[in-house]
Amino acid sequence: MGDAVGLSIIGGWIPLTVTVLGVVAVLWLILSPRKRHLFVVVPVTIAVTVVLALLVRRFIEHSWGESVPVAVCAWGAAGVLGLLLSVPRLVAGRGVVQRSVTVLAAVLAVVLGLSHVNTFYAWYPTVGALIHDEGAPTVSVAQVAHHQRVVDLPEWRPSRDIGRHGRILTAGIPGSVSGFRARPAKVYLPPAVFDPVSPRLPVLVLLAGQPGSPEDWLFGGRLAATMDSYASAHDGLAPIVILADGTGSIFGNPLCLDSRLGRVATYLTDDVASWARRTLPVAETDRRAWAIGGLSYGGTCALQLATTRPGMYPTFLDLSGEAEPSLGSTKTTVDAAFGGDAAAFRAVTPLHLLASRRYPDSAGAFVVGRGDRSTRPAVVTSYRAARAAGMDVHYSEVPGGHTFTAWAVALRQQTPWLAQRLGLGPPGQPTHGPLVRRNRPGRIEYGTLPNKEALRGSAPSYG
């Protein structure tokens, strides 16, 4: 079972097999000895499928402000086509065997579509991710609370038998101050937390995209493998990573603001921080020991909180974020969140704040997939604005598009810089080349990519 968990489902023989079987299944559903099926039913079904695909694509882009790539739309349509074609084949089918084959073909067609959509986004890169293997052992709040003596990081010394792997805690973080109803958070606790004497550690609050869930970072983002890799080279030390819920539901979009849509900003600052300080061995007083980060919606949110709450989050990771929170258009966003008050919206918009304030104590990383045409311009614009506002920022591009292929590599690339920024000290055995060249006025400097050795073993290789 251990070997099977690590099998890739976005490359290699598994997606190839699914593709071959799926294509054969769709062809079987299309081809029929009945002329009426071939020349009437099939063309009509294809037309209906195309119309449905275009309507769904338009709805998603209008409602969520997210572009749907043509490839994703096409593969999704292939699955729907197979499902629709199975209905007339079942009606006209004769015997149990023929109907059973039709049902199997419909299932294979749907799996074909889902497989290729997943391959595009790399949401579930392995069999383990597909069956919700979080990449690390689990632990309860009681087990963490039972643990022991805690000291400040400078006083801590690791024991000889410190573990090599962190653990995952699932916990509900109540919106006591904000009133925001969040889904349970996932928390990565590095090996040092479970040493007989635990150090107080810095915190990274990491957010998923929209649509999305907190655990997305454990599956597509390979968070545990990245943090374990860093911790194994640094005496079990790594940031505590809180995968907090920033949307309230898989399709929710409260814009990561305090507005009519919910007090998400307050939840991610006051409520999450209060819970962490009560429950976990976290650094309590050092303002530089807290960071915010995220992908897509989460990246936008990270920049929002870095500009509106710099005292709480002076360090941030913006991975493929937009320039401003959005529900599809500025007017729609302003009307829904602020009752048409454009000034109230501007007051919490990152680009407006970066143009009107200075942030000399803040630092951040802007990272985007090299093939991400949808958000790359926004990331570049935000990076330039942050640099002009006095932030210590850097920009880099990684392989991939607006997908976990890019975000998993981006997190791994930025972890040494982030850990050093949060006070864990300079990397002892860095797993990456130089992170970035220093910024020069008027130019964007690109970071180096992870070397091949750093991506071997438990972390996926992204080519």
N, C-alpha and C positions, 0 to 999 in steps of 0.2 A: 504493500500500500504506500510505503514511503517513497519508492521510486515513481509510482504512478502520480502522486501528488505534484511532483515537479514537472510533469510532462507539459509541454507548451500546447495551447489550443489556438494560438494565433500564428503558428509557423510549424513546419514539419509535416509528418504524415497524418496527424489527426485532422486538421482543416482540409488537407488534400483529399482524404477519404470522404469527409463530409461533403465536399464539393462534387466529387464524382457521383456519389450516391444521390445527392440532391438533384443534380442535373438529369440523371437517369429517371428519377421519380417524376420530375416536371414533364419530361418528354413522354413518359408513360401516360400521364394525365392528359396531355395534349393530343397525342396520337390515338386515334380510335378508328375501327373499321366503319363506323357510322359517318356518312358524309355530313349529315346535319350537325353532328358534334364538331367535326373538323372545320367546316366552312361557315357555321353560324354561331354555335355556342362558344368556341374558342375565341374568335375575333371580338364578340360582344364582351366576353369576360376580360380579355386583355384591355379593351377600352374602358371598362368599369374600373379595373385595377389602376390604370394610369390616372384616371380622374380622381380616384380616392387618394392615390399617392400625392398628387399635386395639391389637393385640398388639405391633407394632413401637413404637408410641407409648409404651405402658406399659413396654416393655423399656428404651427410651432414658431415660425419666424415672426409672425405678428404678435403672438401672445408672450413669447419668451425672449424675443430679441436675439435669438440664436439662429445662425444660418445652418441649413441642412445640406451637406455635400451631396452632389448628384449620385455618387457611388453608394452612399448610405440609403438614399431614396430608392435607387434601383434594386438593391439587394432586399430591402424591406418589401418592395413591391413583388419581388420574385416569390417570397414566402406567402404573401397574400394571394397571389395568382394561383399558387398550388392549392391553397386552402379552398378558394372559390371553385376551382375546376373539379375538386373532389366531389362536390355536391351533385352535379349532373352525372358523374361517373358512378356514384353510389346509387342514384335513382335508376340508371339504365343497367347497372351491373346484375349479373346472374350468378347466383351461387355464393356460398360463404367464402370460398377462396378468392374470387374476384373482388368481392367487397373488402375483404381483409387486406388484399394488396393495395386497394385504393386508399384505405385508411393509413396504411404504412407509408404510402407515397406522399400523402398529405403531410404526415408528420415529418418526413425527410425534407420536404420542400420548406416547411416552416423552420426547421433546424438549419437548413442551408442559408436562409435569409438572416436568421439571428446570428449564425456563426460569422458571416461576413461583416455584419454590422459590428459585432464584438471585435473582430480582427482589425477593423478600421480604427476603433477607439481604444483598443487594448484594455478594455474595462476589466475583463477577467483573463489575464494572460496565461494562466496555468489551470490544470485540473484542480489543484488545491484551492485556488481562488474561486473556481466555479462552485465548489462544495463548501465555500465559506471557511476555508482554513486561513486563519488570520496571520499565520506566519510566526506565531510565538505562543507559549503556554498562557493560559488564562489565570487570573488571580481575582480574589474578591476584595471588596472594601475592608471587610473584617480582617483579612490576612495582612493587608497593608497597615491597618490601624494597630494590629497586634505587634507590628514590628517596632520595636526597640528604641534605642537611643539615636538621636539625630544631632549632628554637629554642623557648624558652618563649613563650607567647602575647603577653605584654607587649612582647617584643622584635621581634615579627614585623611586617613591612610588606608589603602585597600588591603583586605586580608589576602592570604595566599591562595585560598580556594574560591575566589570571587567567580561567579558564573560568567558564561560567554553570551548568554541570551537574555533579553529583556522579557517582560510579561505584559499581557494585555488585560486591562481592567475595563469592565463595562459598568457605567454608572449614570444614573439620572441626576442631572444638575438642575435643581429647581430655579425657576425664575422668580425668586423671592422679591427682588426689587423691581425688576422689569415687567413681571407678569407674562413674559413670553413663554409659550408652551413648546419646549424643545424636545426632540427625540433623545434617547439615551446617547451619551457620549462614549467614545472609546478613548482609552488613555494608554499610551506606551510608557512603561516604566523601565528604565535601563537597569542592567545588572547591579550597579552600585546601590540602588535602592534596597536591595535584599541582602546586602552585606550586614554582618552583625552590628556595625555602626554605620548608619546611613548619612550621606552628606545632603545638605540642602542644595537642590539643583535648580538651574534656570528652566524656564518654561517656554515652549513654543505652542501657541494655539493655532491649529492648522484646520482650514476649512475646505470643504468639498465644493463642487460646482452645482449648477442648477440646470436640469434636474440632477439630484444626487443625494447621497447619504454619507454620514460621518465615516462609515467603514470603507468607503471607496478608496481611501488612502491606504488601507491595509491590503486591498486586493490589487487593483490596477496600479496604485502608487508604490507598492512594495515597501511600505514604511518600515516594518519591523526589520527586514533584511538590511536596509540602509542604515538604520540606527544601530543595529547589532554590529554591523561592519565597523562603524565608527567607534563604538564602545569597546570592541575587542582590541583595538589599537590604542586605547586610552584608559586602561585600568578600569574598565566597566563604566566609564563616565560618558554620558550623552544627555542632551536636554530631555526633560519630561515633555512628552508631546500629547496635548489634549486635542483630540479630534472632536471638536464641539459642533453642534448643529446650528447652522446659521440661516436655515430656511423654514424649519418647522414641519415640513413634509417634503416628499420626494419632488413634487412639482411646485412647491411654494416659492414665492419670490417677494419677500418683504423688504428687499433692497438694502438690507444691512444698515438700516437707519432707525432712528427714533421718529416715527411718523404715525399716520393713521393706520398703517399696515402692521404696526407692532413696534415694540421698543427693543429691537435686536441689538443695537449698539450698546445699550445699557446692559443687556444680558451678557454680551461677550466681554464686557469690561468688569462691571460690578459683580454680577452673579457668578460668572465662571471663576473670577479671581478669588472671591470670598470662599467658594466651595473648595478650590484648590488649596488655599491656605489652611482651611480646617481639616482637610483630608490627607494631603500629600506632603512629603518633605520638600517643600519648594522654598526658594529664596523669597523672603517676605519684604525686605526693605530696599534692596538694590533695584532701582528703576530700570537699569540696563539689563536685568536678568529676565525680562519678559519680551517676547516677540510674537508677532501675528503674521500668518501667511496663508496662502490658499491658491487654488487653481480656478481659472475662469471667473465665475461669480465670486468664489472665495478670494481670488487675487484682487478683484475690484474692491471687495470688502476690506482686505488687508490694507490697501492704500487709503481707503476711506478712514479707517480707524487710526492709521498712522498720521493722518492729517488733522482729524478731529479730536483724537485722544493721544497726542504725542507723549504726554506724561506717563500713560499706561503702556503704550506700545511704541517706543522709540526705534524699534528694529522691526523690519518687515520683509516678507517675500511676496512679490507680485508675479505670479506665474500665469501668463496669458490673460491678464485682467483687462477689462474695458476702461475707458477714460472716465466714465461716470456710471452710476447705477441707472438701470433702464428697464422699463416694462414694454419696450418696443419703439416708443418715440418720446421725445422730451415732454410734449403736451400731455400724453397719456400718463406718463410718470408723475408729473407735477400735479395733475388733477387727482390721481388716485392717492398719492401719498400726502399731499399738502393742500388739497382742496383748491388748487389753482394758484397758490401763492408761489410764484416763481422765485421771489427773493429768498424765501425759506429754503427752497431747493438749492439755490446757488450757494447758500451759506454752509452747506454740508457737502458740496461737490469738490472733489480733490483738485481739479485744475484751477478752480476759482480760489481755493485756499492757498495753493502753491504760488499763485500769482500775487497774492496780497499779504502773505506772511513769510517769515523766515524760520527755518528748522535746522539750526546749526548742530543740535544734539542728536538728530535722527540719522539713521543709516538704513539702506535697503538694497535689495537685489531685484532687478527686473529681468525675467527670463521668458523667452517665447520660442516655440518650435519654428525651425527654419522654414517649414512649409505652411505655417499658420497665416494664411492670407487674411483671415477675418479679424484677428486681434493684433497682429504685428504692428500696424500703424498706430493703434491706440497705446500699445506698450512703449513704442518709441517716443510718442508725444509725452506720455506720463514721465518717462525717464528724463527727458530733457527739462521738463517743468520742475521735477524734483531736484535736479542738479542746480538749476537756476535759483531755487529757493534755499540753497545752502545745505542740502542733504548730502551725506557721504554715500553716494549710490554708484552702482555699477550695472552694466547691461551685458547680457550674453544670449546667444542662440544655441539651441541644441537640436539634434535630429528629430524629425517628426512634425506633425501639424498640431491641431487643437485636440490632442489625444493624450492618453496616459503614456504612450511611448515617449513623448516629450516630458511630461510632468514627473515621471519616475526618475528619469535621468537628471532633470533639473534639480530635484530635491537632493539627489546624491551628490551632484556637483556643488551645491551651495552649502551642504552640511558642515564642512570644515570652516568655512568663513563664518557661518552662523554660530557655531559652537565657540569660536574664538571671540566673536562679538559679545556673546552672552556670558563670557567670563570663564570658560572651561580651559583656557590656555591655548598656546600654539599647538598645532597638530604635531604629534610625535612621528608617526609614519603616514604622511598624507597619501591617500589613494588616488589623487588627481594631480594633473599638471597645474601650473599657475592659474589661478582663478580668472583674473582679468588683468589687463594692462591698465595703468592708471588713466583716468579720464583726461582728455585734452580738450580745451575749449573748441566747440564747434564740431567735434567729431564723436562718433560712437565707437567705443572699443569693444571688441568681442572677446568673450571668455574662451578658454580652451575646453575641449570636450573631455569627458572621462576617458582614461586610457583603457585598453581592452582588458588588462589584468584586473582592473577595478570592477569590471562588470561581469566577471566570471564567478562561478560558484553559486551561492544562493540568490544572487541578484540576476535579473534577466539581461541578456545582451540585446541591444537594440540596433545593432548593425551600423 
